[in-house]
Amino acid sequence: MGTDRVILHCDCNGFFASVETLIEPSLASFPMVVTGDPESRHGIILAKNEKAKAYGIQTAETIWQAKQKCPNLVCVLPHRGAYSEISKRVNAIYLDYTDLVDPFGIDESFLDVTGSMRLFGKSPKELADTIRERVKREIGITISVGVSFCRVFAKLGSDYKKPDATTVIDRENYRAVAYPLPVSALLFAGKRTTEALAKMGILTIGDLAAADRATLTRRLGEAGDTLWRYASGLDDEPVRSYYDRPAPKSVGNGMTFRRDIAGVDEIRAGVQALSDSVAARLRDADRKCTVIQVQIKDPNFHTVQRQTTLRRATWLQQELSEHAMELIRAAVGFGASIRAITITAAGLVDSGESEEQLDIFSTPEKSNGKQESVEKTMADIRGKHGHASIRLGCYENTEIGTGHQKD
């Protein structure tokens, strides 16, 4: 690749399904999909393994549609905590080769290994193959890797051949490999843009590269110019350092319950499960929140949202749960039927910024040191043995705890 950058795009193959197979190896023998609860209102396909893919099963189609194609399809519920843990372990392997690791979602990352290539004495393809083998050996899942001189073609490369493959798209072959592909294969070429290009007679990436740049810009605005540059191999976007990623502005989780819930006990079970997830993500980001928001959706899809500003920043599950319960009590009461709840921690600050905000009429709140110690111990155990190794009692209420969750 001469003096070009060396960019890798590493994409975990069938990530959710692969992690589920790590949890339960017997699933590898069957066509399997990860779904919303089959008995809930969110019975759609979230991910599929290769055996299910062979039946033509598509992500986002309903379970009913998928089972028409494959009657013996095995459906499993998502283990989102495990996905996060495996994602971190995979990125830790990437960081052995460069600090320029830019996650592009939970299951894929861009790597810029230009400055570290000489340390390993390998060609770009050999280095990509080495990383693939390490992930397979140490984690137990497979990845596909695209190798190129820019991010866009590296992403094309990882999509080009799956699973468990390396594809090089360099200066010598990018026209032969990329140009016959449909425009929709290009990064950020969405459905509406693809349809607009088709009306202009532009169907492939090669057609796009050969089109008049000024006309594309006039018809599609900045997006047209960007896509032309991408198709022409002129993408110069840098790969950010893993350690320079912007801190999150908020952290939230939502749950749609398998049935409408009501009553303080059922509502508390759902709130505690959500608060536990939000608290864990705050700790992972080394952030505390100063604002808690709650969104409540009733069976008629009417949504109410409330928030409160805290006197002291927190990342404690217990405090998140207590504040969320108070917001729900004030907004709709505990007798109302609830279809879905979302809890969001906002106003994030560094974990060390926990001083209490008082006015002249306030008295300091009691120390939360004991609860801090308890939750830190839980976090340490989960860090060593996995998120499922220690759980809140609310998770045992499966009527509540297995609802469809979203980040």
N, C-alpha and C positions, 0 to 999 in steps of 0.2 A: 504493500500500500504506500510505499515511498514515504514522503513526509506528511501524509495525511494523518488526521486523527484516527485512532482505533477505538470505535464505539461498539460496545456489546449491548444487545437487548436480551435479557434473560427472562423467560416466561415459563412459569410453572405449568405443567400440563395437567388439565382437568383438576385444578388445585383443590377445590372443596372435596370432590370425589376422591382424590388421592389421599387427602388427610383422613377422610372417613375410613379408607382402607387401612391406613396406619393404625387407627383406633380398633378396627375390627377386620383383620386380614381375610376372613372368609368371604368378605364382600367382593374380593377380586374375582371370584368364580362366577359372578352373576352380572347381567346387565343391571346397573344400579344408577339411581339418580338421587341427588340431594334436593329436598323439596320443602316448601311450607308444609305444615301439618296436613296430611291427606283428609282429615276430618274437619279442618278449619276452613275459613273463607279465603285462605291464601294458598290453595292447592296448586301451585305452579312449580315448574322445574327451575331450580337455581343452578344446578350443575349436573354433569353426566360423566360416566366413565366411557372408555373406548368401546366396551361391549354394547352399551346403550346407544352410543353414537352410531354404531353399525346399523341400528334399526331406523335411523333417520330421526331420532329424537332430538328436539331443539330446545335450547335454553329459553325460558319464558313461556313455553306452551303449557297448557294445563295438564295435570296428572291424568285426567280422563283421556285427553288426546294421545298422550304418550302410551297409555295402556292399550289403546286401540292398535298401536303399532307393535307393542310388545306386552302381551298379557301377563307374562311372568316377571315383569319389571319389579325390582326391589327398590322401595322408597325409604330413605333415611332422613331424619331431621338434622339440621345443621348444628355443629359444635363450634360456635363462633370464637370462643376463647382459644380453642385448639388451633384454629386458622391463624389467629394473631401470633400465637407462640411459634408455630412452624415458620411463618413469614419472617419473624425476627431471626430465627436460627439460619434460614437461607441467606438473608442479607448479611449475617455475620460471616458467612463463608465468602461472599463477594468482597467484604471489607478486608479480607486477607490479601487482596490483589490491588486494591486502590481505595482511597477515601472518597473518590468521586463516584458515589453510588446514589442514584436518584430514584427512589421508589415511585412507580407509576401505577399505584393501586397496590392491593395487598399481595398480589401474586406475580408481579413483574417489576423489573428495575432496569434502568439504563446504567451502564458502567463506562467510564472513560479510562482506558488502561494505557493511553498514549505514553504518559510519563513513567509508567512502571514496566513497560514491555521488556526493557533490557535486563531487568532484575531476574526474569524467569527463563531467558534463553529459549523461548518458544516462538513459533509463528502465531499470528492472531488466531488462526483456526485451532492450532494445538492448545493454546491457552484456553479457548472456549471449551474444547473437549475435556480438558483437565477439570475445569469448573463443573461441567456437566457430570463427570464421573464422581467428583467429590460430593455433590449434592445427592446423587443416587446412593452412594455408599454410606454417607454420614447421616442423611435425613431419611432416605427411603422413598423419595419421590423423584420423578424425572422432570427435566426442564428442556426446553428448546432454546437455542441461542442464535441470534442473528448477529453477524459481524460486518461492519461497514465503516465508512468514513464520515457518516452523519447519523443522527438519531432516527430520522424517518426511514432510511433504507435498512438500518439495523432492525427496526420494528418489522418491516416487511420480511426481513430474513427469518426472524423467529416464527412468523406466521406461515412461512413458505412451506416448511416441512415439519410435521408433527407426527407422533411424539418423539422425544428424546433424540433430537437431531441438531446439527450445526449447519447453518447456511451462510456462506460468504457472499456479500454483494459489494464488489469493489469497483474501482474506476474502469477496469477492463470489461466487466460483465454486467454492469447495472442496467444498461439498455436492453440487453438480451433477457435478463431475468425480470426486471420490473415493468418494462414498457408493455408487454402483452397482458399484464394483470388489469382487472377492472379498476376504474377510478375509486370505487368503494373500498378497495384494499388500502388506500392511502390514509395515513393518520389524519384524523379530523375531517375526512370527507363524509359528512353525514348524509342521511337519506334525501333531505330537501336539496342540498347542494348537488348531490349526484343526479337527481332528477333534472335540476336546472342545467347542468352540464350536458346531460343526454339530449335535451332540447336543442343544444348548440352543436350536436353531432359529436360530442366528446364522450367516448365510452371507455377508453383505456387510459392508463397512465401515460402511455406514449402519445396518445391523442392530445392529452393535456399539455405535455411538454412541447408539442409542436404548435400549439395554439398561440394566437397573438396575445402577448401579455397585457397590452393596453386594453384590448377588447374584454379580456377576462376581468380586469380591474373595473372597467366601466360597468360591466353587467353584474358583477358579484361583489364589488367593493374590495375592501382589504382582504377578505377571504379568498377572492379570486387570485390576487397577487401572491398570497401565501402559498396556495396550492400549486400555482405555477412554479414557484421556487422549489417547493418540495419535489415535484415531479422532475425538475431539472437537476436535482442533486445539489441544490444551493442552500440547504438547511445548515445553518451555522449555530444553532441554539446550543449553549453549553450544557454540560452535565454538572449539576450542582453537587457540592460535597454533602455527604450523608449528615454531617454535623452542622451544616449551615441551613438546614431546612427551617422555614418560618414556623414559629411556635403556633399551635392551634389557638383560634379565638374562642372556640366553644367545643364542648364534648357532650354528645347526647345519644340516648338510646330510646327506641320506642318499641312497644309490644301491642299487637292486636291479639286479643284473647280468643281461644277456641270457642268460647261462649261468652255472652255478656256477663259481667260480674257486678256485684253490688254487696254492700255491707262492709263494715270496717275491716273484718278479718281477710276477706278476699282481696279487697283493694290494697291492704297493707302488704299481702304476699306479693302482688305484682309490683308494687312500689319498691319493696326491698330488693327484689331480683334486679330491677332496672338500676336502682341506686348502687348495687354491688358492682354491676358492669361499668357504670359511669365512674365510680370511685377507682376501680382498677385502671381504667384508661387515664384518669388524672394522674395517678401515681406513675404510670408508664411514661407520661409526658413531663413528669416532675413539675406539675402545675397544681394550683389550688384555685377554687372559684370564689367569687364574691357575689355572684348572682345565681339564683336557681329559678328555672322556668319549668312550668308544667303545662302540657297540652292534653286536654281530655276530649275524647270523641264519643258521642252517645250512639245508640243503635240507629238513629236517623241521620248519622254522619254530620250532625251539628258539632262544631268544634269550639271549645272555650280554652283560652290561654291566659295564664296568670304567672306573675313572677314576683320575687322578693329579693331585696338587697340584704346581704348578710352583714352583721356587725364584725364578724371575724372570718377571714378566708379559710376554706376547709377543703379537704379531699376525703373526709371520713364518710363511709357509707351510712353510718347511723345518723349523722347530721343531715346528709342529703335526704334520707328517708323521712326524717321528722319534719323538715321544712316542706317537702313535697306533699306529705299527708295534710299538713295544715293548709296548704294552697288548695288542695282538692276539697277539703271540708268547707272552706270559705267559698269556693267557686260553685260547686254543685251538691255538696253534702255527700254523706256515705250511703244514703238510701237510693240514690239515682243509679240507673243501669249504665254501665260504662263498657264501651266496645274496645277502646284503645287508649293507652296512656303513653306519652313521651316525656322523658325527663332530660333536661339540658342544663349542664353546668356552664355558665358564661362569666364574663368579666374575669378571665383567667389571669393569674399573677404567678410569679416564681414561687416555688414551694416555701421559701424562707420568709415570704411576705405574709405573715399571719397576724400582724398586730390588730387588736380590736379597735374599731371605730366607736368612740363614745361621745355623747353630748352631755351637757351639764346635769341632765336629769337621769342619766344612765348609771347603772352599776355594772362592774365587770362580770361577764359570764364565768361560770365555774370552769376550772381547768379541764381540758379533754385529754390529758396525758394518758390516763388509763386506757381509754378507747383507742387512742393513737397507738399505744403499745400492742393492743389486741389485733388491730387491723394490720399493723406492720408485720406482726408474726404470721398472720394469714397470708400476706403478700409474699413473705419469704418462703413459706411452705409451697405456695403455688409456683413460685419461681423455680424451685428445685424439682418439684414433682408433678407440675401441671396444674391448670386451673381447676380441674375436677377433683383434685386430691383433698380439698377441704371446701365445703359449701355451706351456705346459710340454710337454716331449717326451712325457709320458705320454698326452696327448690324441691322439697319433697312433696309439695302440693302440686302434683302434675297437672291438675286441671288448670292451674294458673301458670305454672312455670314453663310449660311447653308451648306457649303461644308463639306466634310469628314475631320475631324481633328484627329491628332494623337499626343501623347505625345512624 
